Amino acid sequence: AGKKVKVLYYPVGSLPALPTLWDRTNVSNFRQFTGKAPTLSPPWDAWPVITTEQVAFRDFDFGAGALLALSPHPALSS
């Protein structure tokens, strides 16, 4: 059986904005595309969280800051 592929259709004239880049170091569009408020889109196929999953992750706490502090790269570590 083949895989199902979801195809996105955009109405004419409403394609997502794509920045024009002149070279690898071009950052002229940075503020335009990073200054927008983030929006979350719902998952394609939402599923309910069952009790066993909720219990398994009850005490789970994650913060990327802890991982970044361990990074050997000076720009990423605090």
C-alpha positions as CSV (number, residue, x, y, z in Angstrom):
1,A,0.0,0.0,0.0
2,G,1.3,3.5,-0.8
3,K,1.7,6.2,1.6
4,K,-0.9,8.9,1.9
5,V,0.4,12.3,1.0
6,K,-1.3,15.5,2.2
7,V,-1.2,18.2,-0.4
8,L,-1.5,21.9,0.6
9,Y,-3.5,24.0,-1.7
10,Y,-3.2,27.8,-1.5
11,P,-5.7,30.1,-3.1
12,V,-4.3,32.1,-6.0
13,G,-2.4,35.1,-4.7
14,S,-2.1,33.8,-1.1
15,L,1.1,31.8,-1.3
16,P,3.3,32.0,1.8
17,A,5.8,34.9,1.7
18,L,9.3,33.8,0.7
19,P,12.2,36.1,1.3
20,T,14.6,37.0,-1.5
21,L,18.2,36.1,-0.6
22,W,21.1,37.6,-2.5
23,D,23.8,35.4,-1.0
24,R,24.5,33.2,2.1
25,T,25.2,36.2,4.3
26,N,22.1,38.3,3.4
27,V,20.0,39.1,6.4
28,S,18.0,42.0,5.0
29,N,14.7,40.2,5.6
30,F,15.5,39.0,9.1
31,R,13.4,41.5,11.0
32,Q,10.5,41.2,8.6
33,F,10.2,37.4,9.1
34,T,11.2,37.2,12.8
35,G,9.3,40.2,14.1
36,K,5.9,38.5,13.5
37,A,4.0,37.1,16.4
38,P,4.3,33.3,16.5
39,T,1.1,31.3,15.8
40,L,0.5,27.6,16.4
41,S,-1.3,25.5,13.9
42,P,-3.3,22.5,15.0
43,P,-1.9,19.1,14.2
44,W,-3.1,17.3,11.1
45,D,-4.5,14.4,13.0
46,A,-5.3,15.3,16.6
47,W,-5.6,12.5,19.1
48,P,-6.7,12.5,22.7
49,V,-4.1,12.2,25.4
50,I,-4.9,9.0,27.3
51,T,-4.6,8.6,31.1
52,T,-1.5,6.4,30.9
53,E,0.3,9.0,28.8
54,Q,-0.7,11.7,31.2
55,V,0.5,9.7,34.2
56,A,3.8,8.9,32.4
57,F,4.6,12.5,31.8
58,R,3.1,13.9,35.1
59,D,6.5,15.1,36.5
60,F,8.1,15.8,33.2
61,D,9.7,19.3,33.0
62,F,11.9,20.4,30.1
63,G,13.7,23.6,29.5
64,A,16.1,24.0,26.5
65,G,18.3,26.3,28.7
66,A,19.8,23.4,30.5
67,L,20.9,21.8,27.3
68,L,22.3,25.1,25.9
69,A,24.3,25.6,29.0
70,L,26.1,22.3,28.4
71,S,26.9,23.2,24.8
72,P,30.7,23.5,24.0
73,H,29.9,26.2,21.5
74,P,30.5,29.7,23.1
75,A,27.6,31.3,21.3
76,L,25.2,28.8,22.7
77,S,26.5,28.4,26.3
78,S,25.6,30.9,28.9
